[in-house]
Amino acid sequence: MATLLLALTLLSLVAAGIIVAGNMVPITLLDSAVARGAVCLDGTPPAYAYSPGFGDGVDNWHVYLQGGGWCENSSSCLDRSTTLQGSSAKLKNGNEQLNGMLDDNSTFNPDFYNWHVFKIFYCDGSSFMSDVEDVDPALLSGSSAGGLATILHCDKFQALFHNTTRVKCLSDSGFFIHGEHFVGADWREAFFFDVVSEHGLMNTLPTSCISKFSPTLCLFPENVVPDIQTPLLLIESAFDMYQISENLYSPGDRSPRWYNCTHNLMFCNWIEIKIMKDFRYTFINTLKSTIKNSSSRRGYFVHSCYQHGHMEYKRGSTCSLFVGNGLANKTIGQAVGDWFFDRSEFQEMDMLNDLPRDCNGFDDQPTLEKKV
């Protein structure tokens, strides 16, 4: 039903007409997509927020895919269809504040502030998988489930443009690991099996992956990234808060203690911290192996803060200035700019800190301005 959701929304860039500039921008519903079956879970049309480029950024495009997890069966998708993550009904006539690397503030976002920004709202529950001219350069990005969607759609996105166009992809907190020999592997695989089955994704996943693995395993980036031909940057935490709190144990196996710990590190005991450290070990080794086996070089920024998602957050530290470690003395925003414009390759991992760090609350310096 939603097979054309991403493609039709992207193509609407060309047709966008009367747009209001600024950080607070109007939300547009793409009503014409409904007749083609590109809809949200409840049948409402897909929605986007758009901020026009200006100055020397008028030919540059940043397409951002919103995150928000998945629904894996009819019941969970029905529940989701009544929320903003499954329906655009409550977005009609609304506005959206664009922050972080979507901001038009040149001080805060110096490399991308004057680009066209196109934020696609996530409402199909399957990482945008259910079934342009005069653009140069172009950046596809997304966070969480949108980060996974960025990985899955990266080469398809590049194919929309001329061969001479600079096209790159940025996945923010989208590297969800299988962790075959780590706690919860069977549950993670069963969950993604249900997602694939519920949304009929068998024939929409990258062919380079499903020729080697089952469709379920092709939702895990470690099996997809090696074959991506388009330049890709991964922004991740080795202590990803969502994966640690939600993906290690099934809902029925999460104890109150684990819930309290994963929602406030001060409540964690040494056993729970050991589980988090083991996750970090598994995450880093999986990422290293994936990069080693990739057909082309990847950029990556992997810190040790207990966090999930970076690109849209203007406040709350990514990593505290008081800790003393650094990733090439670069902020996330600077690293992305250097990588995108080929000023330097960025491949940095925090290998010094093996404990999850609570990086919020030290001060109110914007997230992307933190030098971790």
TORKEPA-339749 format. One record per atom (N, C-alpha, C): y, z, x. Coordinates in steps of 0.1 Angstrom, whole numbers, padded with zeros to 4 digits, always signed. Layout:
BEGIN
YZX;...
This chain:
BEGIN
-0012+0000+0008;+0000+0000+0000;+0013+0000+0009;+0012+0007+0020;+0024+0008+0028;+0023+0000+0041;+0015-0010+0040;+0012-0018+0052;+0025-0024+0059;+0035-0028+0051;+0046-0034+0056;+0058-0025+0059;+0055-0012+0057;+0066-0002+0058;+0075-0003+0070;+0069-0002+0082;+0077-0003+0094;+0083-0016+0096;+0075-0027+0095;+0080-0041+0097;+0092-0044+0089;+0091-0041+0075;+0102-0045+0066;+0114-0037+0069;+0112-0024+0073;+0124-0016+0075;+0131-0021+0088;+0124-0024+0098;+0130-0030+0110;+0138-0042+0107;+0132-0051+0100;+0138-0064+0097;+0151-0062+0088;+0152-0051+0081;+0164-0048+0073;+0176-0046+0082;+0174-0044+0095;+0185-0042+0105;+0195-0054+0103;+0189-0066+0103;+0197-0078+0103;+0205-0079+0089;+0199-0074+0079;+0205-0075+0066;+0215-0064+0062;+0215-0054+0071;+0224-0042+0068;+0239-0047+0067;+0245-0043+0056;+0259-0048+0054;+0269-0038+0056;+0274-0032+0045;+0285-0022+0046;+0280-0009+0051;+0284-0005+0063;+0279+0007+0069;+0291+0016+0073;+0289+0029+0072;+0300+0038+0076;+0297+0044+0090;+0306+0043+0099;+0304+0048+0112;+0305+0063+0113;+0301+0069+0125;+0302+0083+0127;+0289+0090+0127;+0289+0103+0131;+0277+0111+0132;+0270+0113+0118;+0278+0116+0108;+0273+0117+0094;+0273+0103+0088;+0261+0098+0086;+0260+0084+0081;+0252+0084+0068;+0254+0073+0060;+0248+0072+0047;+0233+0069+0049;+0225+0073+0039;+0211+0070+0039;+0209+0058+0029;+0202+0048+0034;+0199+0036+0026;+0185+0035+0022;+0182+0033+0009;+0168+0030+0004;+0166+0015+0004;+0155+0011+0009;+0152-0004+0010;+0144-0008-0003;+0151-0009-0014;+0144-0012-0026;+0136-0025-0026;+0140-0035-0018;+0134-0047-0018;+0119-0046-0012;+0117-0035-0006;+0103-0034+0001;+0093-0030-0010;+0097-0024-0021;+0087-0020-0031;+0078-0031-0036;+0084-0042-0039;+0076-0054-0044;+0066-0058-0034;+0068-0055-0021;+0058-0060-0011;+0048-0049-0007;+0049-0038-0014;+0039-0027-0011;+0043-0018+0000;+0055-0019+0006;+0059-0010+0017;+0066+0002+0010;+0059+0012+0008;+0064+0023+0000;+0060+0037+0006;+0067+0047+0001;+0063+0061+0005;+0051+0065-0003;+0046+0077+0000;+0033+0081-0007;+0035+0082-0022;+0047+0084-0027;+0049+0085-0042;+0053+0072-0048;+0054+0061-0040;+0058+0048-0045;+0073+0045-0044;+0081+0055-0039;+0095+0052-0037;+0097+0044-0025;+0108+0037-0024;+0111+0028-0012;+0113+0036+0001;+0111+0029+0012;+0114+0035+0025;+0129+0037+0026;+0133+0046+0035;+0147+0049+0037;+0151+0049+0052;+0163+0046+0054;+0168+0047+0068;+0183+0052+0068;+0187+0057+0080;+0201+0060+0082;+0205+0051+0094;+0217+0046+0093;+0222+0036+0103;+0236+0039+0108;+0238+0039+0121;+0251+0041+0127;+0253+0029+0136;+0264+0021+0133;+0266+0008+0140;+0270+0010+0155;+0267+0001+0163;+0271+0001+0177;+0285-0004+0178;+0291-0001+0190;+0305-0006+0192;+0307-0007+0207;+0318-0014+0211;+0322-0016+0225;+0311-0024+0231;+0307-0020+0243;+0297-0028+0251;+0283-0025+0246;+0282-0017+0235;+0269-0014+0230;+0265-0022+0217;+0273-0032+0214;+0272-0039+0201;+0259-0047+0200;+0253-0050+0212;+0240-0058+0212;+0228-0049+0215;+0230-0036+0215;+0220-0026+0219;+0215-0018+0207;+0201-0017+0206;+0196-0011+0194;+0186+0000+0198;+0187+0012+0191;+0178+0023+0193;+0172+0026+0179;+0159+0023+0178;+0152+0026+0166;+0144+0038+0167;+0146+0048+0159;+0140+0061+0160;+0131+0064+0148;+0119+0068+0151;+0109+0071+0140;+0108+0086+0138;+0111+0091+0127;+0110+0105+0124;+0096+0110+0124;+0094+0123+0128;+0081+0129+0128;+0078+0137+0116;+0066+0144+0115;+0063+0152+0104;+0049+0154+0101;+0040+0152+0111;+0025+0155+0108;+0019+0144+0100;+0007+0147+0094;+0000+0137+0086;-0007+0144+0074;-0011+0136+0065;-0019+0141+0054;-0033+0134+0056;-0044+0141+0053;-0057+0136+0057;-0066+0134+0045;-0062+0137+0033;-0070+0135+0021;-0062+0133+0009;-0068+0130-0002;-0060+0127-0014;-0052+0139-0019;-0058+0151-0017;-0051+0163-0022;-0039+0166-0013;-0040+0165+0000;-0029+0168+0009;-0018+0157+0008;-0022+0145+0006;-0013+0134+0004;-0005+0136-0009;-0012+0140-0020;-0006+0143-0033;+0005+0154-0031;+0001+0164-0024;+0011+0175-0022;+0023+0170-0014;+0020+0162-0004;+0030+0157+0005;+0040+0148-0003;+0034+0141-0013;+0042+0131-0020;+0054+0137-0028;+0054+0150-0030;+0064+0157-0037;+0075+0163-0028;+0073+0160-0015;+0083+0165-0005;+0090+0154+0002;+0100+0157+0010;+0108+0147+0018;+0099+0139+0027;+0087+0144+0031;+0078+0137+0040;+0069+0128+0033;+0071+0127+0020;+0062+0117+0012;+0070+0110+0001;+0083+0112+0001;+0091+0106-0010;+0105+0104-0005;+0111+0094-0009;+0126+0092-0006;+0135+0095-0018;+0129+0100-0029;+0136+0102-0041;+0149+0111-0039;+0147+0122-0031;+0158+0131-0029;+0168+0126-0018;+0165+0115-0012;+0174+0109-0002;+0184+0100-0007;+0182+0095-0020;+0191+0086-0026;+0205+0091-0027;+0215+0083-0022;+0229+0087-0022;+0232+0098-0012;+0223+0101-0003;+0225+0112+0006;+0231+0107+0019;+0233+0116+0028;+0238+0114+0042;+0229+0121+0052;+0230+0116+0064;+0222+0122+0075;+0231+0124+0087;+0229+0136+0093;+0236+0139+0106;+0228+0135+0117;+0233+0126+0126;+0226+0121+0138;+0230+0129+0150;+0220+0136+0156;+0223+0145+0167;+0215+0141+0179;+0217+0149+0190;+0209+0147+0202;+0211+0133+0208;+0200+0126+0211;+0202+0113+0217;+0205+0102+0207;+0207+0106+0194;+0212+0097+0184;+0227+0098+0182;+0233+0107+0189;+0247+0111+0187;+0256+0100+0193;+0268+0099+0187;+0278+0089+0192;+0289+0095+0201;+0285+0107+0206;+0294+0114+0215;+0292+0110+0229;+0301+0104+0236;+0299+0098+0249;+0297+0109+0260;+0303+0121+0257;+0301+0132+0267;+0287+0137+0266;+0282+0139+0254;+0269+0144+0253;+0258+0134+0255;+0260+0122+0251;+0250+0111+0251;+0255+0099+0258;+0258+0100+0271;+0266+0090+0278;+0260+0076+0279;+0246+0075+0279;+0240+0062+0281;+0238+0055+0268;+0237+0062+0257;+0233+0055+0244;+0243+0057+0233;+0254+0063+0235;+0263+0068+0225;+0269+0056+0216;+0270+0045+0222;+0277+0034+0214;+0267+0023+0210;+0254+0027+0210;+0243+0017+0205;+0242+0018+0190;+0237+0007+0184;+0233+0008+0170;+0221+0018+0170;+0222+0027+0160;+0211+0037+0159;+0205+0035+0145;+0193+0034+0144;+0185+0032+0132;+0174+0042+0131;+0176+0052+0122;+0166+0062+0121;+0158+0060+0108;+0145+0058+0110;+0136+0055+0099;+0129+0068+0094;+0131+0071+0082;+0125+0084+0076;+0110+0082+0074;+0103+0093+0077;+0088+0092+0077;+0083+0097+0064;+0076+0088+0056;+0072+0092+0043;+0058+0087+0039;+0051+0081+0049;+0037+0076+0045;+0026+0084+0050;+0028+0095+0057;+0018+0104+0061;+0008+0099+0071;+0011+0087+0077;+0001+0082+0087;+0007+0075+0099;+0018+0081+0104;+0025+0077+0116;+0029+0062+0115;+0035+0058+0103;+0040+0045+0100;+0029+0034+0103;+0016+0038+0101;+0006+0028+0104;+0001+0021+0092;+0002+0027+0079;-0004+0020+0068;+0003+0006+0067;-0007+0000+0065;-0004-0014+0066;+0012-0017+0064;+0141-0104+0160;+0155-0103+0157;+0165-0110+0168;+0171-0114+0161;+0179-0122+0170;+0190-0115+0176;+0195-0119+0188;+0207-0114+0195;+0207-0099+0197;+0195-0094+0200;+0194-0080+0203;+0189-0079+0218;+0197-0072+0226;+0193-0070+0240;+0203-0059+0246;+0198-0047+0250;+0184-0043+0249;+0180-0036+0236;+0167-0031+0236;+0162-0024+0224;+0153-0013+0229;+0154-0001+0222;+0146+0010+0225;+0140+0015+0212;+0127+0017+0212;+0119+0023+0201;+0116+0037+0205;+0119+0047+0197;+0116+0061+0200;+0112+0068+0188;+0106+0080+0190;+0102+0088+0178;+0097+0102+0183;+0097+0111+0175;+0093+0125+0178;+0081+0129+0170;+0072+0137+0176;+0060+0142+0169;+0051+0131+0164;+0049+0131+0151;+0041+0120+0145;+0049+0106+0147;+0062+0107+0148;+0070+0095+0151;+0068+0091+0165;+0065+0101+0174;+0063+0098+0188;+0049+0091+0190;+0039+0096+0182;+0026+0089+0182;+0028+0075+0176;+0036+0073+0165;+0039+0060+0160;+0045+0051+0170;+0054+0056+0178;+0060+0048+0189;+0050+0043+0198;+0040+0051+0202;+0030+0047+0211;+0021+0036+0204;+0018+0038+0192;+0009+0029+0185;+0016+0015+0182;+0029+0015+0180;+0037+0003+0177;+0044-0003+0188;+0043+0003+0200;+0051-0001+0211;+0051-0016+0214;+0039-0021+0216;+0037-0035+0220;+0041-0045+0208;+0038-0040+0196;+0042-0048+0184;+0057-0049+0183;+0064-0038+0186;+0079-0038+0186;+0084-0047+0197;+0079-0047+0209;+0083-0057+0219;+0081-0071+0214;+0071-0074+0207;+0068-0088+0202;+0078-0093+0193;+0087-0084+0187;+0097-0089+0178;+0109-0096+0185;+0109-0094+0198;+0121-0099+0206;+0117-0110+0215;+0128-0116+0221;+0126-0127+0231;+0120-0120+0244;+0113-0128+0251;+0106-0123+0263;+0116-0118+0274;+0129-0123+0273;+0139-0119+0283;+0146-0106+0279;+0143-0101+0266;+0150-0089+0262;+0144-0077+0268;+0153-0068+0273;+0148-0055+0278;+0144-0046+0266;+0131-0043+0265;+0125-0035+0254;+0117-0024+0260;+0120-0012+0256;+0112+0000+0261;+0109+0009+0250;+0100+0018+0252;+0095+0028+0242;+0096+0042+0247;+0100+0051+0239;+0101+0065+0243;+0094+0074+0233;+0084+0081+0237;+0076+0090+0228;+0080+0104+0232;+0085+0111+0222;+0089+0125+0223;+0079+0134+0216;+0071+0142+0224;+0062+0151+0218;+0051+0144+0210;+0048+0132+0214;+0038+0124+0206;+0024+0123+0213;+0023+0129+0224;+0010+0128+0232;+0000+0139+0227;-0006+0136+0216;-0015+0146+0210;-0029+0144+0216;-0034+0154+0223;-0046+0153+0231;-0059+0155+0222;-0069+0148+0226;-0082+0150+0221;-0089+0163+0226;-0088+0164+0240;-0093+0176+0246;-0108+0178+0243;-0116+0168+0247;-0130+0167+0243;-0138+0179+0246;-0134+0186+0257;-0142+0198+0262;-0134+0211+0260;-0123+0210+0252;-0115+0221+0250;-0116+0226+0236;-0113+0239+0233;-0115+0245+0220;-0108+0237+0209;-0115+0235+0198;-0110+0228+0187;-0112+0213+0187;-0119+0207+0197;-0120+0193+0198;-0127+0186+0186;-0137+0193+0181;-0144+0187+0169;-0135+0187+0157;-0127+0198+0155;-0118+0199+0144;-0107+0188+0145;-0101+0186+0157;-0091+0176+0158;-0096+0162+0155;-0109+0160+0160;-0114+0146+0158;-0117+0145+0143;-0122+0155+0136;-0125+0154+0122;-0113+0152+0114;-0102+0159+0118;-0089+0157+0111;-0084+0143+0112;-0084+0137+0124;-0079+0123+0126;-0089+0113+0119;-0102+0117+0118;-0111+0108+0111;-0107+0108+0096;-0103+0119+0090;-0098+0119+0076;-0085+0112+0075;-0076+0113+0084;-0064+0105+0084;-0066+0090+0084;-0075+0086+0093;-0078+0072+0093;-0085+0067+0080;-0094+0075+0075;-0101+0071+0063;-0092+0071+0051;-0084+0081+0049;-0075+0083+0038;-0065+0071+0037;-0060+0067+0048;-0049+0057+0048;-0054+0043+0052;-0067+0041+0054;-0073+0028+0057;-0068+0022+0069;-0067+0030+0080;-0061+0025+0092;-0070+0017+0102;-0083+0016+0098;-0093+0010+0107;-0088-0004+0112;-0081-0012+0105;-0077-0025+0109;-0063-0026+0113;-0056-0015+0114;-0042-0015+0118;-0039-0009+0132;-0049-0003+0137;-0048+0004+0150;-0049-0007+0161;-0043-0004+0173;-0043-0014+0184;-0057-0020+0187;-0059-0033+0187;-0072-0039+0189;-0077-0036+0203;-0068-0034+0213;-0073-0031+0226;-0080-0018+0227;-0077-0009+0217;-0084+0004+0217;-0096+0003+0209;-0096-0002+0196;-0107-0002+0188;-0119-0011+0193;-0116-0019+0203;-0126-0027+0209;-0135-0018+0218;-0129-0007+0221;-0137+0002+0231;-0140+0016+0224;-0132+0020+0214;-0134+0033+0208;-0135+0032+0193;-0139+0043+0187;-0139+0044+0172;-0125+0044+0168;-0121+0040+0155;-0108+0041+0150;-0102+0055+0151;-0110+0065+0149;-0106+0079+0150;-0100+0082+0164;-0107+0078+0174;-0103+0081+0188;-0091+0073+0192;-0088+0063+0184;-0076+0055+0187;-0063+0061+0181;-0064+0072+0175;-0052+0080+0172;-0048+0089+0183;-0057+0091+0192;-0053+0100+0204;-0047+0091+0215;-0035+0093+0219;-0028+0085+0228;-0035+0083+0241;-0043+0092+0246;-0050+0090+0258;-0059+0078+0258;-0063+0073+0246;-0071+0061+0245;-0063+0049+0243;-0050+0050+0240;-0041+0039+0237;-0032+0035+0248;-0026+0046+0254;-0016+0044+0264;-0020+0035+0276;-0032+0036+0281;-0036+0027+0293;-0034+0012+0290;-0035+0008+0278;-0034-0007+0276;-0021-0012+0271;-0011-0002+0269;+0002-0006+0265;+0009-0014+0276;+0015-0026+0273;+0021-0034+0283;+0036-0031+0284;+0042-0026+0273;+0056-0024+0273;+0060-0011+0281;+0070-0010+0288;+0074+0002+0295;+0075+0014+0286;+0069+0025+0290;+0068+0037+0281;+0072+0050+0288;+0080+0058+0282;+0084+0071+0288;+0079+0082+0278;+0073+0092+0284;+0067+0103+0276;+0076+0116+0279;+0081+0122+0269;+0088+0135+0270;+0079+0145+0264;+0074+0155+0271;+0064+0164+0266;+0067+0178+0272;+0061+0188+0265;+0059+0201+0270;+0044+0203+0273;+0041+0209+0285;+0027+0212+0288;+0022+0224+0279;+0032+0231+0273;+0029+0241+0263;+0034+0237+0249;+0030+0225+0245;+0035+0220+0232;+0032+0229+0221;+0043+0234+0214;+0042+0244+0204;+0034+0240+0192;+0036+0228+0188;+0028+0223+0176;+0013+0222+0179;+0010+0216+0190;-0004+0214+0193;-0011+0228+0195;-0004+0237+0202;-0010+0250+0204;-0012+0258+0191;-0002+0258+0183;-0002+0266+0170;-0010+0259+0159;-0011+0246+0159;-0017+0239+0147;-0030+0232+0151;-0032+0228+0163;-0043+0218+0166;-0055+0224+0174;-0054+0237+0177;-0066+0243+0184;-0076+0249+0174;-0071+0254+0163;-0081+0259+0153;-0078+0254+0140;-0088+0252+0132;-0086+0247+0118;-0079+0258+0110;-0072+0254+0099;-0065+0265+0091;-0073+0277+0088;-0086+0275+0085;-0094+0286+0081;-0098+0295+0093;-0096+0290+0105;-0100+0298+0117;-0088+0304+0124;-0076+0302+0119;-0064+0308+0125;-0062+0323+0120;-0064+0332+0129;-0063+0346+0126;-0048+0350+0125;-0045+0361+0118;-0031+0366+0117;-0025+0368+0131;-0034+0373+0140;-0029+0376+0154;-0025+0363+0160;-0033+0352+0159;-0029+0339+0165;-0016+0334+0159;-0015+0335+0146;-0003+0331+0139;+0009+0338+0144;+0009+0351+0146;+0020+0359+0151;+0023+0355+0165;+0013+0353+0173;+0015+0350+0187;+0022+0336+0188;+0017+0326+0181;+0022+0312+0183;+0036+0311+0177;+0040+0320+0169;+0053+0320+0163;+0063+0329+0170;+0058+0337+0179;+0067+0346+0187;+0058+0350+0200;+0062+0344+0211;+0054+0347+0223;+0054+0362+0227;+0063+0370+0222;+0063+0384+0225;+0051+0391+0219;+0045+0385+0209;+0033+0391+0203;+0020+0387+0209;+0020+0379+0219;+0008+0374+0225;+0002+0384+0235;-0012+0385+0234;-0019+0393+0244;-0024+0384+0255;-0030+0390+0265;-0035+0382+0277;-0045+0372+0273;-0054+0375+0263;-0064+0365+0259;-0057+0353+0253;-0047+0355+0245;-0040+0344+0238;-0032+0336+0248;-0026+0343+0258;-0019+0336+0269;-0029+0327+0277;-0041+0333+0279;-0051+0325+0287;-0055+0312+0279;-0056+0313+0266;-0059+0301+0258;-0047+0291+0260;-0035+0295+0260;-0024+0286+0262;-0024+0280+0276;-0027+0288+0286;-0028+0283+0300;-0039+0273+0301;-0050+0275+0294;-0061+0265+0294;-0057+0252+0287;-0049+0254+0276;-0043+0242+0270;-0035+0234+0280;-0026+0241+0287;-0017+0234+0297;-0026+0226+0307;-0036+0233+0312;-0045+0226+0322;-0051+0214+0316;-0056+0215+0304;-0062+0203+0297;-0052+0192+0295;-0040+0196+0290;-0030+0186+0287;-0026+0179+0299;-0023+0186+0310;-0018+0179+0322;-0029+0170+0328;-0041+0175+0328;-0052+0167+0334;-0054+0154+0325;-0053+0156+0312;-0055+0144+0303;-0044+0134+0306;-0031+0139+0307;-0020+0130+0309;-0021+0123+0323;-0025+0131+0333;-0026+0125+0346;-0037+0114+0346;-0048+0117+0340;-0059+0107+0339;-0054+0094+0332;-0047+0096+0321;-0042+0085+0313;-0032+0076+0321;-0023+0083+0328;-0014+0075+0336;-0021+0068+0347;-0030+0074+0353;-0038+0068+0364;-0045+0056+0360;-0050+0056+0348;-0058+0045+0342;-0049+0034+0335;-0036+0036+0335;-0027+0027+0328;-0025+0014+0335;-0023+0003+0328;-0022-0010+0334;-0008-0012+0340;+0001-0004+0337;+0014-0004+0344;+0020+0010+0345;+0030+0012+0353;+0035+0025+0355;+0042+0031+0343;+0040+0044+0341;+0047+0051+0330;+0057+0061+0336;+0067+0064+0327;+0076+0074+0331;+0072+0087+0323;+0075+0098+0328;+0072+0111+0321;+0081+0122+0325;+0084+0131+0316;+0092+0143+0318;+0084+0154+0311;+0077+0162+0319;+0068+0172+0313;+0073+0186+0318;+0078+0194+0309;+0083+0208+0313;+0073+0218+0308;+0077+0231+0310;+0068+0242+0306;+0074+0251+0295;+0084+0246+0288;+0089+0254+0277;+0080+0253+0265;+0080+0264+0257;+0072+0264+0245;+0080+0258+0234;+0078+0244+0233;+0087+0237+0224;+0080+0224+0220;+0084+0219+0208;+0079+0206+0203;+0090+0198+0197;+0093+0187+0203;+0105+0178+0199;+0117+0181+0206;+0124+0171+0210;+0136+0172+0218;+0148+0163+0214;+0145+0151+0210;+0156+0141+0209;+0167+0144+0199;+0164+0150+0188;+0174+0152+0177;+0180+0166+0178;+0177+0174+0188;+0182+0188+0189;+0193+0189+0198;+0205+0193+0193;+0217+0194+0201;+0218+0208+0207;+0212+0218+0201;+0213+0231+0205;+0199+0237+0208;+0199+0248+0215;+0186+0254+0219;+0181+0248+0232;+0179+0257+0242;+0176+0251+0255;+0162+0245+0256;+0161+0234+0263;+0148+0228+0266;+0142+0236+0277;+0149+0240+0287;+0144+0249+0297;+0156+0257+0302;+0154+0269+0305;+0165+0278+0308;+0170+0276+0323;+0183+0276+0324;+0189+0275+0337;+0186+0287+0346;+0181+0298+0340;+0180+0310+0348;+0166+0311+0355;+0157+0301+0352;+0144+0302+0357;+0143+0297+0371;+0150+0286+0375;+0151+0282+0388;+0143+0270+0392;+0134+0265+0383;+0126+0253+0386;+0134+0241+0382;+0131+0229+0387;+0138+0218+0382;+0129+0205+0382;+0133+0196+0374;+0126+0183+0374;+0136+0173+0379;+0136+0172+0393;+0145+0163+0400;+0159+0165+0397;+0162+0177+0393;+0176+0181+0389;+0182+0172+0379;+0174+0168+0369;+0178+0159+0359;+0176+0166+0345;+0186+0163+0336;+0184+0167+0322;+0175+0156+0315;+0170+0159+0303;+0162+0149+0296;+0171+0137+0294;+0183+0139+0289;+0192+0127+0287;+0194+0119+0299;+0196+0125+0310;+0198+0118+0323;+0186+0111+0327;+0174+0117+0326;+0162+0111+0329;+0159+0099+0321;+0162+0100+0308;+0159+0088+0299;+0169+0077+0303;+0181+0080+0306;+0191+0069+0310;+0187+0063+0323;+0183+0071+0333;+0179+0065+0346;+0166+0056+0344;+0157+0061+0336;+0145+0053+0334;+0148+0040+0326;+0155+0041+0315;+0158+0029+0307;+0165+0018+0315;+0175+0022+0322;+0184+0012+0329;+0179+0009+0343;+0167+0014+0347;+0161+0011+0360;+0169+0016+0371;+0176+0027+0369;+0183+0033+0380;+0173+0041+0389;+0163+0045+0383;+0152+0051+0390;+0140+0053+0381;+0128+0054+0387;+0116+0057+0379;+0116+0072+0377;+0113+0077+0365;+0112+0091+0364;+0098+0095+0360;+0092+0103+0370;+0078+0107+0368;+0078+0122+0374;+0081+0131+0365;+0082+0145+0369;+0074+0154+0360;+0067+0163+0366;+0060+0174+0359;+0063+0187+0365;+0065+0197+0356;+0066+0211+0361;+0052+0216+0365;+0049+0217+0378;+0036+0222+0382;+0037+0236+0387;+0049+0242+0387;+0051+0255+0392;+0048+0266+0382;+0053+0264+0370;+0052+0274+0359;+0039+0272+0351;+0030+0282+0352;+0018+0281+0344;+0017+0291+0333;+0029+0295+0329;+0030+0304+0317;+0040+0297+0307;+0038+0298+0294;+0047+0293+0284;+0060+0300+0285;+0071+0293+0285;+0084+0299+0286;+0092+0298+0273;+0098+0309+0268;+0106+0308+0256;+0120+0305+0261;+0124+0292+0259;+0136+0287+0265;+0148+0287+0255;+0146+0294+0244;+0157+0294+0234;+0165+0308+0236;+0177+0307+0233;+0185+0320+0231;+0192+0325+0243;+0190+0318+0255;+0198+0322+0267;+0213+0319+0266;+0216+0308+0260;+0230+0304+0257;+0229+0293+0247;+0241+0287+0244;+0241+0277+0234;+0243+0263+0240;+0240+0261+0253;+0242+0248+0259;+0233+0238+0252;+0238+0226+0249;+0230+0216+0242;+0217+0213+0249;+0207+0210+0242;+0193+0208+0247;+0193+0197+0258;+0198+0186+0255;+0197+0175+0265;+0206+0176+0277;+0214+0186+0277;+0223+0189+0289;+0217+0199+0298;+0205+0204+0294;+0198+0214+0303;+0192+0207+0315;+0194+0213+0326;+0187+0208+0338;+0175+0218+0341;+0163+0213+0338;+0151+0222+0338;+0145+0223+0352;
